[in-house]
Amino acid sequence: MTKSGIIVALGDTNHELVETMRDLRAHGVDVVTIGQYLQPSPKHATIDRWVHPDEFRWFREQGEALGFGSVFSGPLVRSSYRADEQRHAAESGRGAVAY
């Protein structure tokens, strides 16, 4: 099982995100996490935009349509977010979850 994570709001577009997910699936990635970039300090890159929860649900739907075994998508989701649950979701075919 392979997994990758995407952090949004660093100048990306929704179209670019879907293209990235397509590339990940084409390379056999099974699990993807999608979360909001949060600026850790004033020295780091600024947040490009606040992604609405409806967009995170849309990202999840796109991931489901592309055939990911598990998609965790939400503003506070990180690559290790509920990792055990991600694995079980992918293995059982339960699929995508948005938070």
Backbone as a printed PyTorch tensor [residue, N CA C, xyz], in Angstrom:
tensor([[[  0.8500,  -1.1680,   0.0000],
         [  0.0000,   0.0000,   0.0000],
         [  0.8970,   1.2330,   0.0000]],

        [[  0.5690,   2.1970,  -0.8460],
         [  1.3350,   3.4440,  -0.9000],
         [  0.4240,   4.6160,  -0.5800]],

        [[  1.0290,   5.6530,  -0.0120],
         [  0.2580,   6.8080,   0.4530],
         [  1.0170,   8.0840,   0.1170]],

        [[  0.2640,   9.1450,  -0.1650],
         [  0.8550,  10.4570,  -0.3830],
         [ -0.0530,  11.5060,   0.2460]],

        [[  0.5110,  12.6750,   0.5160],
         [ -0.2560,  13.7680,   1.0960],
         [ -0.0900,  15.0410,   0.2870]],

        [[ -1.1560,  15.8240,   0.2410],
         [ -1.1580,  17.0990,  -0.4770],
         [ -1.6040,  18.1800,   0.4950]],

        [[ -0.8520,  19.2700,   0.5260],
         [ -1.2320,  20.4390,   1.3190],
         [ -1.6340,  21.5350,   0.3350]],

        [[ -2.8400,  22.0760,   0.5020],
         [ -3.3640,  23.0790,  -0.4300],
         [ -3.2540,  24.4840,   0.1480]],

        [[ -3.3540,  25.4670,  -0.7290],
         [ -3.3670,  26.9020,  -0.4040],
         [ -1.9720,  27.5190,  -0.4100]],

        [[ -1.1460,  27.0170,  -1.3100],
         [  0.1720,  27.6160,  -1.5380],
         [  0.2790,  28.0930,  -2.9860]],

        [[ -0.8340,  28.5820,  -3.5230],
         [ -0.8530,  29.0880,  -4.8890],
         [ -1.3900,  28.0930,  -5.9000]],

        [[ -1.8270,  26.9330,  -5.4430],
         [ -2.3420,  25.9000,  -6.3300],
         [ -3.7880,  26.1940,  -6.7160]],

        [[ -4.2370,  25.5500,  -7.7720],
         [ -5.6450,  25.6320,  -8.1740],
         [ -6.2900,  24.2620,  -7.9630]],

        [[ -7.6030,  24.2400,  -7.9460],
         [ -8.3070,  22.9670,  -7.8020],
         [ -8.0060,  22.0440,  -8.9820]],

        [[ -7.8780,  22.6180, -10.1690],
         [ -7.5300,  21.8260, -11.3510],
         [ -6.1650,  21.1650, -11.1630]],

        [[ -5.1920,  21.9120, -10.6590],
         [ -3.8570,  21.3500, -10.4210],
         [ -3.9090,  20.2310,  -9.3830]],

        [[ -4.7390,  20.4040,  -8.3770],
         [ -4.8720,  19.3650,  -7.3550],
         [ -5.4000,  18.0690,  -7.9680]],

        [[ -6.4210,  18.1700,  -8.7980],
         [ -6.9840,  16.9770,  -9.4340],
         [ -5.9530,  16.3430, -10.3690]],

        [[ -5.2070,  17.1490, -11.1030],
         [ -4.1530,  16.6100, -11.9680],
         [ -3.1030,  15.8680, -11.1470]],

        [[ -2.7570,  16.4150,  -9.9930],
         [ -1.7970,  15.7490,  -9.1090],
         [ -2.3520,  14.4160,  -8.6320]],

        [[ -3.6300,  14.4030,  -8.2560],
         [ -4.2450,  13.1430,  -7.8310],
         [ -4.2510,  12.1260,  -8.9710]],

        [[ -4.5080,  12.5760, -10.1970],
         [ -4.4650,  11.6620, -11.3520],
         [ -3.0690,  11.0590, -11.5120]],

        [[ -2.0570,  11.9100, -11.3850],
         [ -0.6730,  11.4330, -11.4870],
         [ -0.3660,  10.4130, -10.3920]],

        [[ -0.8280,  10.6920,  -9.1730],
         [ -0.5880,   9.7610,  -8.0690],
         [ -1.2270,   8.4010,  -8.3460]],

        [[ -2.4780,   8.4180,  -8.8130],
         [ -3.1540,   7.1440,  -9.1270],
         [ -2.4390,   6.4180, -10.2610]],

        [[ -1.9880,   7.1700, -11.2630],
         [ -1.2870,   6.5640, -12.3970],
         [  0.0000,   5.8700, -11.9580]],

        [[  0.5390,   6.3110, -10.8280],
         [  1.7620,   5.7120, -10.2980],
         [  1.4790,   4.7410,  -9.1480]],

        [[  0.2300,   4.3410,  -9.0090],
         [ -0.1170,   3.2810,  -8.0700],
         [ -0.3290,   3.6910,  -6.6300]],

        [[ -0.4930,   4.9800,  -6.3620],
         [ -0.7480,   5.4140,  -4.9850],
         [ -2.1660,   5.0060,  -4.5970]],

        [[ -2.3000,   4.4180,  -3.3960],
         [ -3.5800,   3.8850,  -2.9220],
         [ -4.3370,   4.8230,  -1.9880]],

        [[ -3.6000,   5.6000,  -1.1990],
         [ -4.1800,   6.4400,  -0.1450],
         [ -3.6600,   7.8600,  -0.3240]],

        [[ -4.5540,   8.8330,  -0.2050],
         [ -4.1250,  10.2340,  -0.2870],
         [ -4.7760,  11.0250,   0.8420]],

        [[ -3.9990,  11.9610,   1.3990],
         [ -4.5220,  12.9100,   2.3810],
         [ -4.4090,  14.3020,   1.7810]],

        [[ -5.4060,  15.1380,   2.0730],
         [ -5.4270,  16.5040,   1.5520],
         [ -5.7680,  17.4270,   2.7060]],

        [[ -4.8880,  18.3930,   2.9840],
         [ -5.0940,  19.3140,   4.0950],
         [ -4.7680,  20.7500,   3.7350]],

        [[ -5.1560,  21.6500,   4.6020],
         [ -4.9350,  23.0940,   4.4510],
         [ -3.5320,  23.4600,   4.9180]],

        [[ -2.8060,  24.2360,   4.1260],
         [ -1.5260,  24.7750,   4.5790],
         [ -1.7930,  25.7740,   5.6970]],

        [[ -1.0290,  25.6670,   6.7570],
         [ -1.1040,  26.6020,   7.8770],
         [  0.2830,  27.2000,   8.0770]],

        [[  0.3960,  28.4970,   7.9760],
         [  1.6840,  29.1810,   8.0880],
         [  2.2400,  28.9980,   9.4960]],

        [[  3.3760,  28.2900,   9.6490],
         [  3.8960,  28.0130,  10.9890],
         [  4.4940,  29.2230,  11.6980]],

        [[  4.9710,  30.1920,  10.9400],
         [  5.5350,  31.4000,  11.5490],
         [  5.5690,  32.4980,  10.4940]],

        [[  5.7830,  33.7430,  10.8990],
         [  5.8600,  34.8320,   9.9230],
         [  7.0040,  34.6690,   8.9180]],

        [[  7.9740,  33.8370,   9.2280],
         [  9.1040,  33.6190,   8.3250],
         [  8.7680,  32.6620,   7.1800]],

        [[  7.6650,  31.9520,   7.2880],
         [  7.2800,  30.9560,   6.2930],
         [  6.3220,  31.5530,   5.2600]],

        [[  6.1160,  30.8160,   4.1840],
         [  5.2010,  31.2470,   3.1210],
         [  3.8260,  31.5560,   3.7010]],

        [[  3.1990,  32.5830,   3.1560],
         [  1.8660,  32.9630,   3.6270],
         [  0.8070,  32.0540,   2.9990]],

        [[ -0.3330,  31.9900,   3.6560],
         [ -1.4550,  31.2030,   3.1590],
         [ -2.0450,  31.9200,   1.9570]],

        [[ -2.1900,  31.2030,   0.8620],
         [ -2.7450,  31.7640,  -0.3600],
         [ -4.2480,  32.0090,  -0.2300]],

        [[ -4.9440,  31.0700,   0.4140],
         [ -6.4030,  31.1740,   0.5790],
         [ -6.8450,  30.1840,   1.6450]],

        [[ -8.0090,  30.4360,   2.2130],
         [ -8.6280,  29.4790,   3.1260],
         [ -9.5780,  28.6370,   2.2960]],

        [[ -9.3470,  27.3470,   2.2960],
         [-10.1570,  26.4320,   1.4980],
         [-11.4330,  26.0990,   2.2740]],

        [[-12.5650,  26.2830,   1.6340],
         [-13.8680,  26.0410,   2.2540],
         [-14.0870,  24.5310,   2.4370]],

        [[-14.7700,  24.1280,   3.5120],
         [-15.0500,  22.7020,   3.7200],
         [-15.7370,  22.0210,   2.5330]],

        [[-16.5760,  22.7590,   1.8000],
         [-17.2130,  22.1800,   0.6120],
         [-16.1750,  21.7800,  -0.4390]],

        [[-15.0940,  22.5610,  -0.5410],
         [-14.0300,  22.2130,  -1.4830],
         [-13.3220,  20.9340,  -1.0430]],

        [[-13.1000,  20.7900,   0.2640],
         [-12.4770,  19.5580,   0.7470],
         [-13.3620,  18.3530,   0.4500]],

        [[-14.6740,  18.5200,   0.5760],
         [-15.5880,  17.4270,   0.2120],
         [-15.4770,  17.1220,  -1.2830]],

        [[-15.3620,  18.1750,  -2.0970],
         [-15.2120,  18.0010,  -3.5420],
         [-13.9020,  17.2770,  -3.8530]],

        [[-12.8120,  17.6420,  -3.1580],
         [-11.5300,  16.9470,  -3.3510],
         [-11.6970,  15.4560,  -3.0490]],

        [[-12.4020,  15.1590,  -1.9520],
         [-12.6490,  13.7650,  -1.5770],
         [-13.4070,  13.0400,  -2.6840]],

        [[-14.4480,  13.6700,  -3.1970],
         [-15.2450,  13.0640,  -4.2660],
         [-14.3950,  12.8000,  -5.5060]],

        [[-13.5240,  13.7510,  -5.8300],
         [-12.6370,  13.5630,  -6.9820],
         [-11.7100,  12.3770,  -6.7530]],

        [[-11.1770,  12.2750,  -5.5430],
         [-10.3030,  11.1500,  -5.2110],
         [-11.0270,   9.8210,  -5.2880]],

        [[-12.2680,   9.7890,  -4.8060],
         [-13.0750,   8.5630,  -4.9070],
         [-13.2620,   8.1730,  -6.3670]],

        [[-13.6030,   9.1640,  -7.1980],
         [-13.8420,   8.9050,  -8.6190],
         [-12.5840,   8.3890,  -9.3150]],

        [[-11.4250,   8.8010,  -8.8280],
         [-10.1630,   8.3500,  -9.4190],
         [ -9.7550,   6.9640,  -8.9290]],

        [[-10.4400,   6.4530,  -7.9050],
         [-10.1960,   5.0960,  -7.4540],
         [ -9.2370,   4.9200,  -6.2990]],

        [[ -8.9590,   5.9750,  -5.5520],
         [ -8.1250,   5.8150,  -4.3610],
         [ -8.8410,   4.9020,  -3.3690]],

        [[ -8.0830,   4.0580,  -2.6850],
         [ -8.6600,   3.1940,  -1.6660],
         [ -9.1210,   3.9730,  -0.4580]],

        [[ -8.4810,   5.1160,  -0.2080],
         [ -8.8330,   5.9600,   0.9290],
         [ -8.4370,   7.3960,   0.6190]],

        [[ -9.3480,   8.3250,   0.8940],
         [ -9.0750,   9.7550,   0.7410],
         [ -9.5150,  10.4340,   2.0270]],

        [[ -8.5740,  11.0450,   2.7260],
         [ -8.8980,  11.8440,   3.9040],
         [ -8.6630,  13.2900,   3.5110]],

        [[ -9.6990,  14.1090,   3.5680],
         [ -9.6380,  15.4720,   3.0680],
         [-10.3170,  16.4150,   4.0540]],

        [[ -9.5740,  17.3980,   4.5390],
         [-10.1210,  18.3710,   5.4720],
         [ -9.0580,  19.3690,   5.8720]],

        [[ -9.4600,  20.4830,   6.4560],
         [ -8.4980,  21.5490,   6.7520],
         [ -7.3700,  21.1500,   7.6940]],

        [[ -7.6100,  20.2430,   8.6160],
         [ -6.5640,  19.8680,   9.5800],
         [ -5.9540,  18.4970,   9.2940]],

        [[ -6.2770,  17.9190,   8.1590],
         [ -5.7280,  16.6120,   7.7930],
         [ -4.2560,  16.7650,   7.4240]],

        [[ -3.4400,  15.8420,   7.9270],
         [ -2.0150,  15.7780,   7.6030],
         [ -1.6950,  14.3630,   7.1450]],

        [[ -0.4990,  14.1450,   6.6340],
         [ -0.1640,  12.8430,   6.0390],
         [ -0.3250,  11.6890,   7.0210]],

        [[ -0.0760,  11.9340,   8.2930],
         [ -0.2050,  10.8570,   9.2810],
         [ -1.5570,  10.8830,   9.9940]],

        [[ -2.4710,  11.7250,   9.5420],
         [ -3.7760,  11.9050,  10.1670],
         [ -4.5300,  10.5840,  10.2110]],

        [[ -4.7940,  10.1120,  11.4200],
         [ -5.5510,   8.8680,  11.6130],
         [ -5.0290,   7.7540,  10.7080]],

        [[ -3.7160,   7.5760,  10.7260],
         [ -3.0500,   6.6500,   9.8000],
         [ -3.6300,   5.2420,   9.8630]],

        [[ -3.9110,   4.7600,  11.0550],
         [ -4.4540,   3.4110,  11.1670],
         [ -5.8290,   3.3270,  10.5100]],

        [[ -6.6270,   4.3740,  10.7040],
         [ -7.9540,   4.4130,  10.0840],
         [ -7.8320,   4.4920,   8.5590]],

        [[ -6.8310,   5.2430,   8.0710],
         [ -6.6040,   5.3260,   6.6250],
         [ -6.3180,   3.9420,   6.0520]],

        [[ -5.4380,   3.2100,   6.7340],
         [ -5.0610,   1.8740,   6.2670],
         [ -6.2780,   0.9520,   6.2390]],

        [[ -7.0440,   0.9470,   7.3280],
         [ -8.2310,   0.0880,   7.3880],
         [ -9.2470,   0.4700,   6.3130]],

        [[ -9.4170,   1.7680,   6.0830],
         [-10.3630,   2.2230,   5.0620],
         [ -9.9370,   1.7370,   3.6850]],

        [[ -8.6520,   1.8350,   3.3980],
         [ -8.1540,   1.3980,   2.0930],
         [ -8.2730,  -0.1150,   1.9340]],

        [[ -7.9360,  -0.8540,   2.9740],
         [ -7.9800,  -2.3170,   2.9050],
         [ -9.4050,  -2.8560,   2.8120]],

        [[-10.3230,  -2.1910,   3.4880],
         [-11.7060,  -2.6790,   3.5100],
         [-12.5310,  -2.1560,   2.3480]],

        [[-11.9670,  -1.1950,   1.6010],
         [-12.7070,  -0.5960,   0.5070],
         [-13.7480,   0.3980,   0.9750]],

        [[-13.6430,   0.8030,   2.2650],
         [-14.6060,   1.7630,   2.8070],
         [-14.4920,   3.0960,   2.1030]],

        [[-13.2890,   3.4440,   1.6710],
         [-13.1310,   4.6180,   0.8400],
         [-12.8420,   5.9010,   1.5550]],

        [[-13.4300,   6.9540,   1.0430],
         [-13.0350,   8.3070,   1.3800],
         [-13.7610,   8.8600,   2.5900]],

        [[-13.0640,   9.7330,   3.2860],
         [-13.6080,  10.4070,   4.4590],
         [-13.2060,  11.8720,   4.3810]],

        [[-14.1160,  12.7670,   4.6820],
         [-13.7950,  14.1970,   4.7490],
         [-14.0310,  14.6770,   6.1610]],

        [[-13.1470,  15.5390,   6.6410],
         [-13.2530,  16.0800,   7.9930],
         [-13.3230,  17.5780,   7.9470]]])
